[in-house]
Amino acid sequence: MILLVLLGINLIASIALAFVGDRKYAPELNIFGSAATFAASIRLALKVYNHGPMLAANGFFFVDAFNVYLAVLTAFVSMTTAIFSRKYMRHERSHGKVGHKGMRFYHAMFQLFIFAMLLALLTNNIGVLWISMELATLSTVLLVSLYRTPSAVEAAWKYFILCGVGIAQALFGTVLLYFASEKIFGEGSRGLLWTNLSAVADKLEPTVLSLAFIFFIVGYGTKVGLVPLHNWLPDAHSEGPTPISAVLSGLLLNVALYALVRCKVLVDGATHSHKAGYIMMIFGLLSILVASFSLLRQKDIKRMFAYSSIEHMGIATFAFGLGGPVATFGGLLHMLVHSLTKSSIFFTVGHASQMHSTQEMSSIGGLIKGNPSVGWGFMLGVTAIAGLPPFGVFTSEFLILTAAIKDAPMFMPFFLLGLVIAFAALFRKVLPMVFGKPPSIQKPIKAAHLPVFIHMSLILVLGLYLPTFLSQWFHAAVVLLVR
């Protein structure tokens, strides 16, 4: 019952906000819907933690240690983003960047987007997973074009075309997977259920599953932002509202990677080989390297952190491809800390852009002097995402690095090169913005500081100490993913 409540809150909130529109209490209703979802996700997580994996609605939904942790993360980041967007979007509204209809649309689509991601995570049906990923794409395409400028419409169109082509490849992979399972389960939806497929993975046709994974890596890899399927992501981040950039980087990429990892587990079981893992490692390394060098060439602050997201999703993809308990544990932790860190960075980036009325990094400076909370929040976020201790990103990258030294030493020079280039590029670009001279156009704003420092506090704690319940949670997920 709690699972259905969790899914229903965002859907009901989306419908309600479509009618509420731009009324004064719409942002508060958006926050309430997201907070209620987070509370329901905590309740569901406790049930899974105490009683183990569960099925619901005659097997249509299922929860285990892997997807329920991502559901909690999705609900939490959506709640803090809703809190941030209250002040941010009111500033945009007051300065004429978005109108009455746009605000109605923003709040309704925000909740629909969260519903689509939670549905993708909690469904037991690979067909419904594909549908919910498409729903998430369509809702965010409309949000990316919210400002209705020519560049925003162009970015939304590129996003729609590239992700549409990608999701079509994922559909073909789904058809191939069903074709393999039909020989065991016969016609009907039983052959589309993750739990059924996982139980008979070793009986599935290995050649068909290997071919299906190629389509999955192209299809869902496009949504993850893996190179060379990444071109939509920088444009979507730079042209859409900053809260949407936060949930795109912090949540949507995770959900797409979740789907890819689930598919990899099935392919590993069918082929009894590490072919799928090697493919993921190659795509992950390519993403790390291309994104790291691309950071050096960026002039738009949101595009720069979009490429940073590509780099970090490459790190997580490499970790899951590498496999093994340590690398998989590190990959799970990296998804968590990257989501918290990157969404926090986008919160401060949004306020920095409002203070200077631009996203051009050359025109942004003196954040520490102009608004110390924004400046220090931004600096701490960049320090964390660059992988410096004692933040959680350092811990996850260290685990992945340790596993790679042992199991894939030939990849280590490329992995380290990407990390070093990204580190240098970030600090080269960020230090002048934080500590430089404030430009004359800088103006004061009412910033939402609470979400930033909640996220940064969590990232610091995760770098210093991993709570026992979270460690056990990840260990349970590792058992599911490592065969």
Buried (B, 14 or more C-beta within 10 A) or exposed (E): EBBEBBBEBBBBBBEBBBEBBBBEEBBEBBBBBBBBBBBBBBEBBBBBBEEEBBBBEEBBBBBBBBBBBBBBBBBBBBBBBBBBBBBBBBBBBEEEBBEEEBBBBBBBBBBBBBBBBBBBBBBBBBBBBBBBBBBBBBBBBBBBBBBEEEEBBEBBBBBBEBBBEBBBBBBBBBEBBBBBBBEBBEEEBBBBBBEBBBEBBEEBBBEBBBBBBBBBBBBBBBBBBBBEBBBBBBBBBBBBBBBBBBBBBBBBBBBBBBBBBBBBBBBBBBBEEBBBBBBBBBBBBBBBBBBBBBBBEBEBBBBBBBBBBBBBBBBBBBBBBBBBBBBBBBBBBBBBBBBBBBBBBBBBBBBBBBBBEBBEBEBBBBBBBBBEBBBBBBBBBBBBBBBBEBBBBBBBBEBBBEBBEEBBEEBEEBBEBBBEBBBBBBBEBBEBBBBBEBBEEBEEBEBBBEBBBBBBEBBBBBBEEBEEEBEEBBBBBBBBBBE
